[in-house]
Amino acid sequence: MSSALTMTGRSLRLSRRNVDAVITSILLPVMLMLIFVYFFGGAIETGTQYVTYVVPGVLVLCSGFGAASTAVAVSDDMKGGIVDRFRSLDIGGTAILAGHVGASVARNLVATTLVLGVAFLIGFRPAAGPLGWLAALGLLVAYITAVSWLSAAAGLLARTPEAAGGFTFFVMFLPYPSSAFVPIETMPSWLHGFSEHQPVTPLIESLRGLLLDQPVGSTPWVALAWCAGLLVVAVAASGGLFARRTR
């Protein structure tokens, strides 16, 4: 745990030096939210004010994009040779990867707070109470953690940071064929199956229900099950890939 916390501090310091990447991870979701709300929102019928509908999807998009950047950070470490120095100091692979994941969670919580602040400025008015906000935060942290570990595995699998950067495109794509920006019912029928049974759809529906104080049923448990499944697979894959890359 001590090594993991030290590695988290190191990753946060590296993030502070990479200002352009931090700004991009914050500005991109904000710009997308403004584009959807002001350019397309008037033409999209959701049964409620569009900014209220779209914000949960933007939060997931923001979290996924930020968490996916972990792949680039891990790949950069593996390519730069710093991992060999850490291992000579008796710092294990789990601590190194956990440091990247911990920093990812911290960065994304800050980015999510800023995105929410902009959402409030343009008319987002949630009705959630304290428990609703805590539940929504817990779901977001679970998703960020799962995607960050999955990104760490992708970073270990990629041979260059540039190749690892391709993982961010995949994670950013997932919210689009979901209920993030338009109701699934408005999509082509052949897309419904994938849209309804992919990881981010139950997460977005849960956040929307919790933040608007609407019934959510079992949807949050489905979202947590997706996050738990992804986390187990990602942690196991990361351990195996790290051992293979450093043997």
Secondary structure, DSSP 8 states (H G I E B T S, - for coil): -HHHHHHHHHHHHHHHH-HHHHHHHHHHHHHHHHHIIIIIGGG---SS-HHHHHHHHHHHHHHHHHHHTHHHHHHHHHHHTHHHHHHHTT--HHHHHHHHHHHHHHHHHHHHHHHHHHHHHTT------HHHHHHHHHHHHHHHHHHHHHHHHHHHH-SSHHHHHHHHHHHHHTTTTTTTTS-GGGS-HHHHHHHHTSTHHHHHHHHHHHHTT---TTHHHHHHHHHHHHHHHHHHHHHHHHHHHH-
